[in-house]
């Protein structure tokens, strides 16, 4: 089964109406809006602050029926210096899913063979209170006006400093342009993730071999001659990683989950190999399997400070999940 590639595009009107969006940044769009994730579950192990949404991915499955609607959320600490201690301390992944017949979404259309089913939120579904800063569970309020919801004291202080202190006693729900701009800087810019299957690799021609021009996002020009010259400088896994992403240099994500089907292996940035310490699913005990990887090109869409030596950086992020999408024991299942 071919790998599916994800690309970042600007948000549009259609995106705003999509009940199951795949996206980078912004606030989470909860699959079950009646429940929002608590900040305690995404507190950074280094600084203690709530992580923010890096991306969410709609990945529905036919089996089991409970995963007919399925969403994966990736959270990451905004503080770059926290990432020197390893991903497990400053990143989290959660799975949320719903069966086809549920209280949140109602199907429209789809009666004919050529009719696509559209989903809309069922009338009367009450959304959970969310933090005005990051969209996590807003179980705290401003102690003065009680009109603003927060996930944590850290974000309450951030909102106060961003501009709420000047509006609290006058218009508690008001946000000036400068206030909104400051709040947006606390999360990542929002982009839609669109997908398409990776094209089959074409045999290399003589003209391809002779070309020495690098793609804009390449680390080194990847040609047969250059690969041979680089064997002593860069390991084989990295060269293969670079060669593959050069075919589609704008890809921000590679999705390769296909239960009961043969898929291509993940792309690794080092010969040291894939991680071997992946914990089993806490709910069912099954060994988690690779589902998708976040590519370094996504960093280009996060509005990071390139001059900061401690800025967030990665070669690739590998996400493993329960191969059975087992029955959730919670609205948000850790992966």
N, C-alpha and C positions, 0 to 999 in steps of 0.2 A: 504494500500500500504506500503510495507516495506521501512524502512529507507535505504538510500544509504550511505555507509561509504567511506571516502577518506583516502588514505595512501600516505606517501611521499616516493618517490624513486629517485635515481640519474638521472640526465638528460642523454639522449643518442642521437644517430643520428636521430632516428625516431622523437624524440621530436622537434628537430631543424626544421623538415619539416612540423610539424603540424600547420595548419593555425589557429586552435582554441584550443590552449593549456590551460589546467587547471594546475596551478603551484603555488608554494610558491616562493616569493622573486624574485630577478633579476629585470630587467627593464620591464615595462609593454609591452605586445604584444597587440597592439591596434587592436580591431576587424575591425575598419575602419582606416587603416594606413594613410589615407589622413588627419586625425585629431588626434591631441594629446591633452591631458587634460592640461589646463593652471595651473600653480603653485598656482595662487591666489585662486583656488577653493579647494586646499588641504593644505592651510597654517594653521599650528597649531595655535589654539586660545591662547595657552600659550606662546610659544617662537617665533611664527611668521615664523618659518622656514618651507620649503616645506616638507610635509610628503612623505614617500617612500612606494612602493608597498609591502604590506604584502602578498597578494595572489590574484589570479584571477581565476574565475570559469566559464567554459563554461556550460551554462544551456539553451539550445535551447528549444523552445516551438512550438507546432503545431498551437496553437491559442493564440494570433492573428497572422495573416500572417506576420506582421511586425516584429515579434520576432522569425522568423525561425532560424536566427543566433542570439545568445544572449550571452552576456558576462557580468559578474559582477566583479567589481574591488574593493578591500578593501585596503585602504591606512591608514598608521599609522605613528605617529611621532616617530622618532628614539631616541628621548631624553626620557629616562625612567622617570625622575622626573616630566615630563609634565602629566603623567598618574595618578597622585594623584588627579587630579581635575575632573575625569570622562571621559568616552569614547567619549562622544559627542563633547568634546573640542579638542581631539587629534586623532580622527579616522574619516574616511569618507568612504562611499560606493557609487559607481556609477554603473549605468546600461547602456549598449550600445547594440544596436540591429540593424539588417538589415533584410529585406525580402529575400526570396529565390532568386528572380530575382533582382539583384543589379549590380552596376558598378564595384564592387571590386573583386568578386569571380566568377569563372566559374566552372561548374560541369563537371566531367569526368566520363565516364562509367555509370553503373547503368541501362543499358537497359534490362538486363535479371533479373529474379526474384532473383537469387542468387548473383547478382553483386552489390557490395557496391559502392555508389557514393563517389567519391573523389573530393575534392575542391582544387583549386589552384588560386592564385592571377591572376587577369586579366592583361595581358600585358599592359604596359603604365600607370599603376596606380602609381602616384607619392606620395611617403611617406612624411609626414610632418616633418619639422625640429624638432629634439629632443635634449634634454639636454644630454650632454655627461656623466653627473654624474648619473642621475636618470631616464631618458627617458621621462620626462614630456615635454610639449611644449617648444621648444628651440627658444624663440622669442628675445633672447639677444645674442650678440656675444662678443668675446674678443676684447677689444677696440684697441689692438695693431696689432694683426695678422688677425682678423676677420675670423679666420679659425675654431674656436671652438664655439659651440652653448650651451647656458645655459637657464635654466628656471628662474633663479633668481640671484641676486647679491651674495647671500649666497653660491650658488654652483659655481659661477665664482671664488670667493675667495678660495673655497675649492679645485677646480681644479688647481688654480695657486699655492697654497701651496703644493699640492700633487706632483707637478713636471712640470706643464706646463711652469712655469717661466723660466726653464732652456732650454726649447725647442721652446718657442714662436717665437723668431726672426730667428731661424735656420730651424726647421722642425715643423711647427705649428700643424700638424696632428699626429706627432709621440708620442708614449707613451712607456716609458721604462717599464720593468717588475715591478719595484718598484712603478712607477706611477700608473699602472693598479691595482696593489695590494691595494694601498691606496684608489683608487676610489671604488673598490669592497667592501671595508669595510664600505662605506657610505650607501650601500644598503644591503639587506638580501641575504644570499646564495640561489641559485636557485635550486629547486627540482620539479620534476614532481608530480602531484597529480593523482593517479590512483584510480579507484572506483570499488566497488562491493556491492551487496545488503547484508544487515545485515542478518545473518542466524537466523532462528527461534530459540527461546530459548528452550532448552531441559529441561525436568523435572529434578529436583535435586535428586541425588541418595544419599544413606547413605554414600558412600565413599566420595562424594563431601562435605557433611555436616561435616564429621570428619576431613577433611583436614584443616590445619591451615597455610599452606604455602601461602605467598602473591606473587602476580605477581610483577615483577620488578618495574612497574610504579604505583603500588597501593599505596594509602595513608595509608590504614589499610587493614589487611587480611579480606576479606569479606566472612563470613560464617554465617549460621543461628545463631549459638551460639554467634558469635562476634557481629552481628547486634543487638541481644537482649541485650547484655552487654553494647552496645554503645548508646542506646536510650537516655540516659540522657546526653551524651557528644556531640553527633553529630545529627543534625536534620535528619528527614526521607528523605528529598529530596536529601541531600548530600549522604546518604548511598545508595540510589537508583542510583544516578549518578555514584558513585564509583563501584557499583555492575555491572552496564551495561557496563562501559568502561573496566572493568576487562575481560569481554568476548572477547574483541578485543582491547588489551592495546595499540596497535600502531596507532589507528585511530587518524587522525588529523582534521577530518571534518565529520559532520553528515548532510546529505541533506534530507529534508522531505517535499518538495513542491510537491503538486499534486492537481492542481485545479479540483474541482468537484469530488474529491475522498477522502476517509477517510485516514488520516495519523496518525502516532504515534506522540504524543506531544513531544515538545522539552525537553531535559534533563536540569534540573535546579540544581544549586549547593546549593540552600538554600530554606527553607520553606517560605521565604518571597514572593516567587512566581514570575511569569513572569512580565516583565515591563508593566505598564498600560498607559504610556504616549507616545505611539508610534504615531508620527504625520501622518496625512493622506498624500496621494500622492499629491504633489504640482501641478501636471499636470491635473489629472482627479478627485481628491477629494476622491477617494476610500480609505478605511482604509487599511493600509499596513498589510500584514500577514507574519507570520514566514516562512522563506525559508530554511535557513541552520544555523548551528552553528559551530564556530571554537573551537576546543578542546584544552586543555592545552598542549597536547603532541606536538602541533606545535611549541611551545617554544623551544623544543629540537633541532629544525632545523634552528634556527635563529642566531646561533653563538653569544649568549648573554654572558655578563660577569656575571657569577653566584656569584661572590664575591661582586658585586655592590648592595648595599641595595636599590638603586633606579632603578634597572633593570626592564625592561618591564615584567609584569606578569598579568595573568588573570585566572579566574576559567573557564569561557566559554564566548565567544562572540556570541551574538544572532543577526542575520541579518534578518530584515523584509523588504519586497519589495511590490511593487504594485501588487495585485493579478491578474490584467488584463494585465500586461506588456503593459500599455497604449502607444499609439502612441507617440513617442518621439517628444518633442518640441526643443530638443537640441541633439547633438551627445552623450552627457553624461548626463543622468538623475540621480539626487541624490536620494538615497534610505536611 
